[in-house]
Amino acid sequence: MSAIGFCTGIAGPSRDLLVRRAATARFGQAAFGRVYGFVYSGLDLGLAMAPVIFGQMMDGGHFSHVLIGIAVLQTLAIFTALRVGKAV
């Protein structure tokens, strides 16, 4: 649990800096709050929906589908972050 907390603590600020840099570079300083709110609303929605979706898969005994789904979503997240980093 300590390692999970440590890694989450490291990832959080870098994610925040990525969002800040992308928002201000594309839309200017005035749009920063709107972009930040949109991103974090999406994170909240994903955090709320993932247990429902993956929980149903686990209840159905499709454990490999859960791992594949997580791998796909993580890969999409990595490529999205790389794309934002290049666009800035």
Stockholm file with secondary structure:
# STOCKHOLM 1.0

chainA/1-88         MSAIGFCTGIAGPSRDLLVRRAATARFGQAAFGRVYGFVYSGLDLGLAMAPVIFGQMMDGGHFSHVLIGIAVLQTLAIFTALRVGKAV
#=GR chainA/1-88 SS CHHHHHHHHHHHHHHHHHHHHHHHHHHCGGGHHHHHHHHHHHHHHHHHHHHHHHHHHHHTTCHHHHHHHHHHHHHHHHHHHHHHHHHC
#=GC SS_cons        CHHHHHHHHHHHHHHHHHHHHHHHHHHCGGGHHHHHHHHHHHHHHHHHHHHHHHHHHHHTTCHHHHHHHHHHHHHHHHHHHHHHHHHC
//
